[in-house]
Amino acid sequence: MHQPSLGRWFGPIAVGLFGCLAVGTPAILAQNANATGATAKASDWSAAVAAAATKPPMTIAKAEAFIGRLLDFVERHHLKTAAHSEQRGMIYEYFDVQRRSQFDQWVQGEALDTMHDGAWFAIAMVNAARATGNDRYRRFLVDWQLPFYTKILNHSDTLFRSEPLSVDPQGVKFDLEHRLQAPEKGFCPYWWDDGASVSLERRQKGRWQGPPYACTDLLAGQDNPQAKLAGYSHGSSNHLAQDLGPMLMLSWLLLRDAKDAREQQLARDLVDAAKHLAECRKRHGAPYIPAVIGPAGLLQNDPQLLAKIADPNPKLPPSNHYVRLLGDLGAERRQPSPGFADDTQYLYYAMLAKHGASFPRQVRFRIAYDAFTLPLLYRFWSDNAPVPPGINRFDLAGYLQGKSGRFESYRSDRVGPIGSRMGPQSMVVCGWALQMFQAEADFYDAQVRSLFPLLPIVPMADDAKIEPITLPIAGTAVQLLSHRDALELRGTISGPTTEFRLSLGGLGQANSAFALLTLQRDGTITVKNHRGEPLQHQGKIDAQGRFTLTLPYTIRKGQGIWGNGYELSRGSLRLADTTTEFVISSSGAQVRAALERELAGGLRTWEAIFDSLGYIPTSLGAGSWDRFSDSGGYAHLISAAAQYLLWRKRQNDWTVHAVPRRK
């Protein structure tokens, strides 16, 4: 369920399609459909999730069984098996559990395409085959998915034509990035069908005179009250290409040494498909997308193409959605939270193509940093309820946006729906990071020290056992300890009045915002920001001048703008004419523990939802979206379980794929 980068077009249409999300149905009251067509209150699955939190981590056998159960559902309800259909082997994104065996059981958004989900599911099948050794997953790829995708990418020049073109007068005509340039190889349309599915957009909005997005509509001019999809989209995207590239690469790595003649032919087809995909994106204005040219370079043994992929800078801290939302205190710059963990996965697969099993430390650090920090955004937003592991927002509901280092609204203002994308995808990345810790236990701490060799590290407190750090400054000493949403200071003042200026750098640069702390021996504490506005705080000063002060970060609801102590944020404390700098960081042990909770606990969370509802929903709490079984959710959960298995078996993903050395 990926929003293509349609810029000015997608926004107005999205408002119409998803306007119901603005109300924010409370998750604990929402109605959710189960696989029999009945309804189940969210309290049913939320109770199951609560019970799951008391269970131990899955055993190896349990995780393998969970993967098998997830595939069972997709194979029965999402896979197109019609023998004479051009789309045989395609996996539909949405299966409407309330419309089983009806003409509209399969629903496709014409801008929320099936092709993304099938690519992620193929990746999941490779991961499952590697982690379990069960030939079933390899067979599923070879029998269904790979013939379908290689046919599209290697024969799109004959399958898809620019004419006839159908589009509503108010609809979208695609730009250079997206528009079919027929005849061309390597083009994968957003959707392609023969009337077996229905259009989400056309059913939700009856005003369309024609398709909402440019396509070849084989039912144009015919009465089509059921809004069936027959034809193909004239749109694709760089985003979709980045899903296809890793799928081609992992599948080729699985089949490249095959003895079976059919698998050998598929391996050759995958090489051609990767080449055509990269050439297609070049024609569409994006010649060097790492997750596209990485697979193309590896499969064609082209070191010059692989050399165009840049590694993360080893001298700079990572920057991701978490850093930008917490670190950018610019008043009007809106920062979104991610609806997917795609970017980290694209990075991983591009690095796998380039480096094979020899990931540089900065790559491993970036993977671990993203796995650890990105789920924290949803937890900051959920200010009045704990978040179960593996849970994150529904990607089509844009309620997690921030300005000036804080969210525009919080869960206590408006409850937002849960989704089955960002949470399970983050679990996949957690699995990679855990494998990296297993391979080198101290790599996280070593990289932090490499980035900040001269700065004292203020620890991040996750429990009472974490001790503060003492910073000598201007003849006194101040102890600092960071919590997730507040900074704690302790020390002693000597004169009648002591004034500290506390600043946290924004996005690695000096930040104009700061907090001014005024402490008086009579016990008075005043805290204001750079604008002179009072800041929330708690503190006390005893008769000997010893003080404790807790200053919430800007991310906490109701706090003013002054700064956020996010992972690897730099800060400074000034007293009189002396300034001491520091950096805030969790330890590698803390990071590792959080990753274990997110992955192992997340598998239990989603197992409970699957058992309670009977399917993996696209959302929980978003109204009619809840009734859709979502193949992308299954894909990411299977991959997450596969990475969990590799970790439990003391293996790692980047080794089991056996990336060949370049010649």
C-alpha positions in Angstrom: 0.0 0.0 0.0 2.4 2.6 -1.2 1.5 6.1 -2.1 3.3 6.8 -5.4 5.1 10.1 -5.6 2.4 11.9 -7.6 3.0 15.2 -6.0 0.3 17.8 -6.6 -2.1 15.1 -8.0 -2.3 12.7 -5.1 -3.0 15.1 -2.3 -6.5 16.3 -3.4 -7.6 12.7 -4.3 -6.3 11.4 -1.0 -8.4 13.9 0.9 -11.5 12.5 -0.8 -10.5 8.9 -0.4 -9.3 9.0 3.1 -11.2 11.9 4.6 -12.8 9.6 7.1 -9.4 9.2 8.8 -9.4 12.8 10.0 -11.9 11.9 12.6 -9.6 9.3 14.1 -11.8 6.4 15.2 -10.7 5.3 18.7 -8.8 2.1 18.3 -10.3 0.5 21.4 -13.8 1.0 20.1 -13.4 0.3 16.4 -15.3 -2.5 14.7 -13.0 -4.9 12.8 -14.1 -7.6 10.4 -13.0 -11.2 10.8 -12.5 -13.8 8.1 -16.0 -15.2 8.3 -17.6 -11.8 7.5 -18.7 -11.2 11.1 -17.4 -8.4 13.2 -15.2 -8.3 16.2 -14.8 -5.5 18.6 -11.2 -4.2 18.9 -11.4 -5.1 22.6 -11.2 -8.7 21.4 -7.9 -8.4 19.6 -6.5 -5.8 22.1 -7.2 -8.3 24.9 -5.4 -11.0 22.9 -2.5 -8.6 22.4 -2.3 -7.9 26.1 -2.3 -11.6 26.8 0.5 -12.1 24.2 2.7 -9.8 26.2 2.9 -12.4 28.9 4.1 -15.2 26.6 7.8 -16.1 26.1 9.4 -15.4 22.8 8.5 -17.9 20.0 10.5 -21.0 19.7 12.1 -21.8 16.4 9.4 -24.4 15.7 6.7 -21.9 16.6 8.1 -19.2 14.3 8.4 -21.6 11.4 4.8 -22.6 11.9 3.7 -19.0 12.0 5.4 -18.4 8.6 3.6 -21.4 7.2 0.2 -20.2 8.5 0.7 -16.7 7.0 1.5 -18.2 3.6 -1.5 -20.5 3.8 -3.8 -17.5 4.1 -2.2 -15.6 1.2 -2.1 -18.6 -1.0 -5.8 -19.3 -0.4 -7.1 -15.7 -0.6 -4.7 -13.4 -2.4 -3.0 -15.4 -5.1 -4.4 -15.4 -8.6 -4.3 -19.0 -9.9 -6.5 -18.8 -13.1 -4.7 -21.0 -15.5 -5.4 -18.9 -18.7 -5.0 -15.5 -17.1 -2.1 -13.2 -18.1 -1.9 -12.4 -14.4 -1.5 -15.9 -13.1 0.8 -15.8 -10.2 -0.1 -12.2 -9.1 -0.8 -11.5 -5.5 -3.6 -9.0 -4.9 -2.9 -6.4 -2.3 -6.4 -6.4 -0.7 -8.7 -9.3 0.0 -12.1 -8.1 1.4 -12.9 -10.7 4.1 -16.5 -9.7 4.0 -16.8 -10.4 0.3 -15.1 -13.8 0.1 -15.9 -15.6 -3.3 -17.8 -12.5 -4.6 -16.9 -10.5 -7.7 -15.4 -7.8 -5.6 -13.3 -9.9 -3.1 -10.2 -8.4 -4.6 -9.9 -4.6 -4.4 -7.1 -2.5 -6.0 -6.4 1.1 -5.5 -5.3 2.5 -8.8 -2.6 4.5 -7.0 -2.2 1.9 -4.2 -0.9 -0.9 -6.3 -0.8 -4.6 -6.0 2.6 -4.8 -7.6 4.5 -3.4 -4.6 3.0 -6.0 -2.3 3.8 -8.9 -4.6 7.4 -7.8 -4.7 7.7 -7.7 -0.9 6.0 -11.1 -0.7 8.5 -12.6 -3.1 11.3 -11.2 -0.9 9.5 -12.8 2.0 9.5 -16.1 0.2 13.2 -16.0 -0.3 13.8 -15.0 3.3 11.5 -17.9 4.5 13.3 -20.4 2.2 16.7 -19.3 3.6 15.7 -19.3 7.3 13.6 -22.5 7.4 15.2 -24.7 4.7 11.6 -25.6 3.7 11.4 -26.1 -0.1 7.8 -24.9 -0.1 8.7 -21.2 -0.2 11.1 -21.7 -3.1 8.4 -23.6 -5.0 5.9 -20.8 -4.4 8.3 -18.4 -6.0 9.2 -20.6 -8.9 5.6 -21.8 -9.6 3.8 -18.4 -9.2 5.6 -15.2 -8.6 8.8 -15.2 -10.6 7.2 -16.2 -13.9 4.7 -13.4 -13.4 7.2 -10.6 -12.6 9.9 -11.6 -15.2 7.1 -11.7 -17.9 6.2 -8.2 -17.0 9.7 -6.7 -16.9 11.1 -8.6 -19.9 8.1 -8.2 -22.1 6.4 -5.0 -21.1 7.3 -3.6 -24.6 4.7 -6.0 -26.1 2.3 -6.3 -23.2 1.6 -2.6 -22.6 0.8 0.1 -25.2 0.2 3.9 -24.7 -3.0 3.7 -26.6 -5.9 3.5 -26.1 -5.6 6.0 -23.2 -8.5 6.4 -20.7 -8.6 9.0 -18.0 -11.3 11.1 -16.3 -11.1 14.8 -17.2 -10.3 15.6 -13.6 -8.0 12.6 -13.3 -4.2 12.2 -13.3 -2.0 12.1 -16.4 1.4 10.9 -15.3 4.6 12.8 -15.5 8.1 11.6 -16.7 8.8 9.5 -13.7 5.5 7.7 -13.9 4.3 7.7 -17.5 4.5 4.6 -19.7 6.8 5.2 -22.7 5.6 2.4 -24.8 7.1 0.3 -26.2 9.6 -0.2 -23.4 11.0 -3.1 -21.4 11.4 -2.9 -17.6 8.1 -1.1 -17.1 5.9 -2.6 -14.3 2.4 -0.9 -14.2 0.7 0.0 -10.9 -2.0 -2.5 -11.8 -2.9 -5.0 -14.5 -6.0 -7.1 -14.5 -8.7 -8.8 -16.6 -11.8 -7.9 -14.6 -11.1 -10.1 -11.6 -10.8 -7.1 -9.2 -12.6 -3.8 -8.6 -11.3 -0.3 -8.3 -11.2 1.3 -4.9 -11.3 4.8 -6.2 -14.1 4.3 -8.7 -16.3 2.6 -6.1 -15.7 5.2 -3.4 -16.4 8.1 -5.7 -19.2 7.7 -8.2 -18.5 11.0 -10.0 -15.8 9.6 -12.2 -16.6 9.8 -15.9 -13.5 7.8 -16.6 -10.6 6.2 -14.7 -9.1 8.5 -12.0 -5.6 7.7 -13.2 -4.4 7.3 -16.8 -4.7 3.7 -18.0 -5.8 1.4 -20.8 -9.3 0.5 -19.7 -10.6 -2.5 -21.7 -14.1 -1.8 -20.4 -14.2 1.9 -21.5 -17.5 2.7 -23.2 -19.2 -0.2 -21.6 -21.6 -0.2 -18.7 -19.4 -1.1 -15.7 -21.5 -0.4 -12.5 -19.3 -2.9 -10.5 -16.2 -0.8 -11.2 -14.2 -3.8 -12.4 -10.6 -3.3 -13.4 -9.7 -4.7 -16.9 -6.6 -3.3 -18.6 -3.5 -1.8 -17.1 -2.2 1.4 -15.5 0.0 3.8 -17.5 1.8 4.7 -14.3 4.8 3.2 -12.5 7.3 4.9 -10.1 10.8 5.0 -8.7 9.3 3.7 -5.5 7.9 0.6 -7.1 11.2 0.0 -8.8 13.0 0.0 -5.5 10.7 -2.8 -4.3 11.3 -4.8 -7.5 15.1 -4.5 -7.5 15.7 -6.3 -4.2 13.1 -9.0 -5.2 15.0 -9.7 -8.4 18.4 -9.8 -6.6 17.3 -12.1 -3.7 15.5 -14.4 -6.1 18.5 -14.7 -8.4 20.8 -15.4 -5.4 18.5 -18.2 -4.4 18.3 -19.7 -7.9 21.7 -18.9 -9.5 23.2 -22.3 -8.7 20.0 -24.3 -9.5 20.3 -27.7 -11.1 16.7 -27.7 -12.4 16.4 -26.4 -16.0 13.3 -24.3 -15.3 15.0 -22.6 -12.4 18.1 -22.0 -14.5 16.0 -20.3 -17.1 14.3 -18.2 -14.4 17.7 -17.1 -13.1 18.6 -15.9 -16.6 15.3 -14.1 -16.8 16.0 -12.4 -13.5 19.3 -11.0 -14.9 17.5 -9.6 -17.9 14.7 -8.2 -15.7 17.2 -6.4 -13.5 18.9 -4.9 -16.5 15.6 -3.8 -18.1 14.3 -2.3 -14.8 17.5 -0.1 -14.4 17.3 1.0 -18.1 13.6 1.8 -17.6 14.3 4.0 -14.6 17.0 5.8 -16.6 14.6 6.6 -19.3 12.2 8.0 -16.6 14.8 10.4 -15.3 16.4 8.3 -12.4 19.5 6.6 -13.6 21.2 5.8 -10.3 18.7 4.6 -7.7 20.8 2.5 -5.4 18.2 -0.2 -4.8 17.8 -0.6 -8.6 21.3 -0.3 -9.9 22.6 -2.4 -7.0 20.7 -5.5 -8.2 21.4 -4.7 -11.8 25.1 -4.3 -11.1 25.4 -7.5 -9.1 23.4 -9.6 -11.5 25.3 -8.3 -14.5 28.7 -8.4 -12.7 29.2 -4.7 -13.4 31.5 -3.2 -10.7 31.3 0.3 -12.3 27.5 0.4 -11.7 27.9 -0.8 -8.2 30.6 1.8 -7.6 28.0 4.5 -8.1 26.3 3.5 -4.9 27.4 5.8 -2.0 28.0 4.4 1.5 26.8 6.3 4.5 29.3 8.9 5.7 31.3 7.3 8.5 32.0 10.8 10.0 28.4 12.0 10.3 25.6 10.7 12.7 22.6 9.2 10.9 19.8 11.4 9.8 16.3 9.9 9.4 12.7 10.8 10.0 13.2 10.6 13.8 16.2 13.0 13.7 14.4 15.4 11.4 11.2 15.5 13.3 12.9 15.9 16.7 15.9 18.0 15.6 14.3 20.5 13.3 12.9 23.3 15.4 12.1 25.5 12.5 8.6 26.9 13.2 6.9 26.2 9.9 8.7 23.2 8.5 6.3 20.2 8.8 8.1 16.9 9.3 6.2 13.6 8.7 6.8 10.3 10.5 7.4 7.3 8.2 4.5 5.1 7.2 7.0 2.4 6.0 10.6 1.3 6.8 11.3 1.2 3.1 14.2 3.6 3.1 16.2 1.4 5.5 15.4 -1.7 3.6 16.5 -0.1 0.3 19.8 1.0 1.9 20.3 -2.5 3.2 19.8 -4.2 -0.1 21.9 -1.7 -2.0 24.7 -2.3 0.5 24.2 -6.1 0.2 24.6 -5.8 -3.6 27.7 -3.6 -3.2 29.5 -5.2 -0.3 28.1 -8.7 0.1 29.0 -10.0 3.5 31.5 -7.2 4.2 29.3 -4.4 5.4 31.2 -1.4 6.6 30.6 -0.5 10.2 28.8 2.7 9.4 26.3 0.7 7.3 25.6 -1.6 10.2 25.3 1.3 12.6 22.8 3.1 10.3 20.7 -0.1 10.1 20.7 -0.4 13.9 20.0 3.3 14.5 17.0 3.2 12.2 15.7 0.0 13.8 16.0 1.5 17.2 14.8 5.1 16.7 12.1 5.0 14.1 9.6 3.1 16.3 10.2 5.7 19.1 8.2 8.3 17.1 5.0 6.4 17.5 5.7 5.9 21.2 6.3 9.7 21.7 2.9 10.3 20.0 1.1 7.8 22.1 1.3 9.9 25.2 -1.6 8.3 27.1 -1.3 4.6 26.3 1.6 2.1 26.1 2.5 0.8 22.7 2.7 -3.0 22.2 5.9 -4.2 20.4 5.5 -4.4 16.6 2.7 -1.7 16.5 2.9 1.5 14.5 0.6 3.8 12.6 -1.6 3.1 9.6 0.4 4.4 6.6 -2.5 6.1 4.9 -3.5 8.2 8.0 -1.2 11.2 8.2 -1.8 12.0 11.9 1.9 11.7 13.0 3.3 15.0 11.7 5.3 17.5 13.6 6.6 21.1 13.5 9.2 22.7 15.7 10.2 19.4 17.3 6.8 18.3 18.5 3.7 16.6 17.0 0.8 18.7 15.8 -1.5 16.4 17.8 -1.1 13.5 20.2 -3.0 10.4 21.0 -4.6 12.2 23.9 -6.1 14.6 21.3 -7.1 12.1 18.7 -6.7 8.4 18.5 -5.3 7.3 15.2 -5.6 3.9 13.4 -2.9 1.1 13.6 -1.5 -0.4 10.4 0.2 -3.6 9.4 3.1 -2.0 7.4 5.4 0.2 9.5 5.4 -2.0 12.5 6.2 -5.4 10.8 8.7 -3.7 8.5 10.5 -2.2 11.4 10.7 -5.7 12.9 12.5 -6.9 9.8 15.1 -4.2 10.3 15.4 -5.1 14.0 16.2 -8.7 13.0 19.1 -7.5 10.8 20.4 -5.2 13.6 20.2 -8.1 16.2 22.2 -10.3 13.8 24.8 -7.4 13.6 25.0 -7.3 17.4 25.5 -11.0 17.4 28.3 -10.8 14.9 30.1 -7.9 16.7 28.7 -7.1 20.2 30.3 -3.7 20.6 29.9 -2.2 17.1 27.2 0.3 18.2 29.2 1.7 21.1 32.4 1.7 19.0 30.7 3.8 16.3 29.3 6.3 18.8 32.8 6.8 20.3 34.2 7.1 16.8 31.7 9.9 16.0 32.3 11.8 19.2 35.8 10.9 20.5 36.1 14.0 22.7 32.6 14.6 24.1 31.3 13.2 27.3 28.2 10.9 26.8 25.1 11.7 28.7 23.4 8.3 29.2 19.8 7.7 28.2 17.9 6.2 31.2 15.5 3.4 30.5 15.5 2.2 34.1 16.6 3.2 37.5 20.0 1.5 37.2 21.3 4.1 34.8 23.6 6.6 36.5 24.0 10.2 35.4 27.3 11.6 34.1 29.1 14.4 36.0 30.2 17.4 34.0 32.7 19.8 35.6 31.8 23.4 34.7 32.9 26.8 36.1 34.2 25.4 39.4 31.1 23.3 40.1 29.7 20.0 38.9 26.4 19.2 37.2 25.1 15.7 36.8 23.1 15.0 33.6 20.8 12.1 32.8 18.5 12.0 29.8 15.1 10.2 29.8 13.3 9.6 26.5 11.2 12.8 26.9 13.1 14.9 29.5 16.5 15.9 30.8 17.4 15.5 34.5 20.0 17.9 36.1 21.5 17.6 39.6 24.0 19.8 41.3 24.8 22.4 43.9 24.6 26.2 43.6 26.9 28.4 45.7 25.7 32.0 45.3 22.3 33.5 45.7 21.5 33.1 42.0 22.9 30.7 39.4 21.9 30.8 35.7 22.5 28.0 33.3 21.9 28.1 29.6 21.1 24.7 28.1 21.1 24.1 24.4 20.6 21.1 22.2 21.9 21.1 18.6 19.4 20.7 15.8 20.3 18.3 13.0 23.9 18.4 13.9 24.1 22.2 13.8 24.0 25.0 16.4 20.4 25.6 17.4 19.0 29.1 18.1 16.6 27.7 20.6 17.7 27.1 24.2 16.5 27.0 27.8 17.5 29.5 30.4 17.5 28.0 33.9 17.6 30.4 36.9 18.0 28.8 40.3 18.0 30.8 43.6 19.1 29.8 47.1 15.6 30.7 48.4 14.3 27.7 46.4 12.9 29.6 43.4 13.4 28.0 40.0 12.5 29.7 36.8 12.9 28.1 33.3 12.3 30.0 30.1 13.2 29.5 26.5 15.0 31.8 24.1 11.7 33.7 23.5 11.2 34.3 27.2 8.3 31.9 27.3 8.0 29.8 30.5 8.9 26.1 30.1 7.3 23.2 32.0 9.7 21.7 34.7 9.8 20.1 38.0 12.6 20.8 40.6 13.6 21.7 44.1 16.5 23.3 45.9 17.4 22.3 49.5 18.9 24.5 52.2 22.4 23.5 51.2 21.8 24.6 47.6 21.6 21.1 46.2 19.1 21.0 43.3 17.3 18.5 41.1 15.5 19.7 38.0 13.7 17.7 35.3 13.1 19.6 32.1 10.7 17.9 29.6 11.8 18.0 26.0 9.8 19.9 23.4 8.4 16.6 22.1 6.3 16.2 25.3 2.8 17.5 24.8 2.4 21.0 26.2 6.1 21.9 26.5 7.4 25.0 24.8 10.1 25.0 22.1 13.7 24.7 23.4 15.1 21.3 22.2 15.0 17.5 22.1 17.4 15.1 23.5 17.2 12.5 20.7 19.8 9.7 20.1 23.2 11.3 19.3 21.9 14.8 19.7 24.7 17.2 20.8 24.1 19.7 23.6 25.9 22.3 25.6 25.6 23.7 29.1 26.9 27.2 29.9 27.5 28.6 33.3 29.0 32.1 33.5 31.6 32.2 30.7 32.2 28.4 30.7 30.5 26.0 28.2 30.6 22.3 28.4 29.5 20.2 25.4 28.1 16.7 25.5 26.2 14.1 23.4 23.2 12.0 24.4 23.2 8.3 23.6 21.9 5.0 24.7 24.3 2.2 25.2 24.6 -0.7 22.7 23.1 -3.0 25.4 20.1 -0.8 25.7 19.7 -0.7 21.9 20.0 -4.4 21.7 17.4 -5.0 24.4 14.9 -2.7 22.6 15.4 -4.5 19.3 14.8 -7.8 21.0 11.6 -6.5 22.5 10.3 -5.1 19.2 11.1 -8.2 17.2 10.3 -11.0 19.5 7.4 -9.2 21.2 6.1 -7.9 17.9 5.8 -11.5 16.5 3.7 -12.4 19.5 1.6 -9.2 19.0 0.8 -10.0 15.4 0.2 -13.6 16.1 -2.4 -12.6 18.6 -4.1 -10.3 16.1 -4.0 -13.0 13.4 -5.5 -15.5 15.8 -8.1 -13.1 17.0 -9.3 -11.7 13.7 -8.4 -14.6 11.4 -6.4 -12.4 9.0 -3.8 -9.6 9.0 -5.8 -6.4 8.4 -4.6 -3.4 6.5 -5.6 -1.3 9.5 -7.2 -1.4 12.9 -9.4 1.5 13.7 -9.7 3.1 10.2 -13.3 2.0 9.5 -13.8 0.2 6.2 -10.0 -0.4 5.8 -10.2 -2.8 8.7 -12.0 -5.4 6.6 -9.2 -5.7 4.1 -6.7 -8.5 4.5 -3.4 -6.9 3.4 -0.8 -9.0 1.6 1.9 -6.5 2.4 1.4 -7.1 6.1 1.9 -10.9 5.6 5.0 -10.2 3.5 6.7 -8.1 6.2 5.7 -10.5 9.0 7.1 -13.5 7.2 10.3 -11.6 6.6 10.4 -10.5 10.2 9.9 -14.1 11.4 12.6 -15.3 9.0 15.1 -12.8 10.4 14.1 -13.9 13.9 14.8 -17.5 13.0 18.2 -16.6 11.6 19.1 -14.7 14.7 17.9 -17.5 17.0 20.0 -20.0 14.9 23.0 -17.7 15.2 23.1 -17.0 11.4 22.8 -13.7 9.6 20.9 -12.5 6.5 23.9 -11.1 4.6 25.8 -14.3 4.8 23.0 -16.8 3.9 22.4 -15.1 0.6 26.0 -15.9 -0.5 26.5 -12.8 -2.6 29.3 -13.7 -5.1 32.5 -11.8 -5.2 32.8 -9.6 -8.3 35.2 -10.6 -11.0 
